[in-house]
Amino acid sequence: MPFTLPPLPYSTNALAGQGMCQETLELHHGKHHNAYVTALNGLIESKGLQGKTLEQIVAEAGKQGADGLPVLNQAGQHWNHILFWQVMSPKGGGDKLPGALETKINSDFGGVAQFKEAFKQAGVTQFGSGWAWLIIKSDGKLAVTKTPNGANPISTGEGTPILGVDVWEHAYYLDFRNVRPNYLDNFLNKLVDWEVVATLLNKGGLQSGQSA
């Protein structure tokens, strides 16, 4: 099967001290993410996805509206989670950002604190399941946005994500129960690997390297 579940860039207990316990990671990565990969592989032949990159599949499914949802629900979630795992670290969080990233955030948001508040509010106000994002827009500016369910800014055409946080309840219920604001505070202040975000800014986003 062409699409695969990437290994975590850290052990399943590596983030326990930062507010994401081993059971959360085992269930979220090993069960939820893996289920999206399996379902996506089951759609390749029937949906004519052969030879397309994961990014192409997500973008095309987003343009198809309701007809594209069966593919987007799986391909989008696969892409979203690839980014999600990469932007966290056992040594993440805090307000000390790499220079170029901090300069860009200061320019486009007025400061790191203002960015964090905007990002948190995007996650808090996403009704039901979905994601909050930091994206590079077509004009080169950074912006915060949110998407429902498995959609992402690639599928909506809003821009290129360089930071994303999962606000589906399975991402935080074991650690924070239903208190999403606390989960988002913890994500920003203890989990985000700002070095990775800075690298993605410099590279113009993430390429999954996966294709059908």
Order of alpha helices (4+ residues) and beta strands (2+ residues): alpha-alpha-alpha-alpha-alpha-alpha-beta-beta-alpha-beta-alpha-alpha-alpha
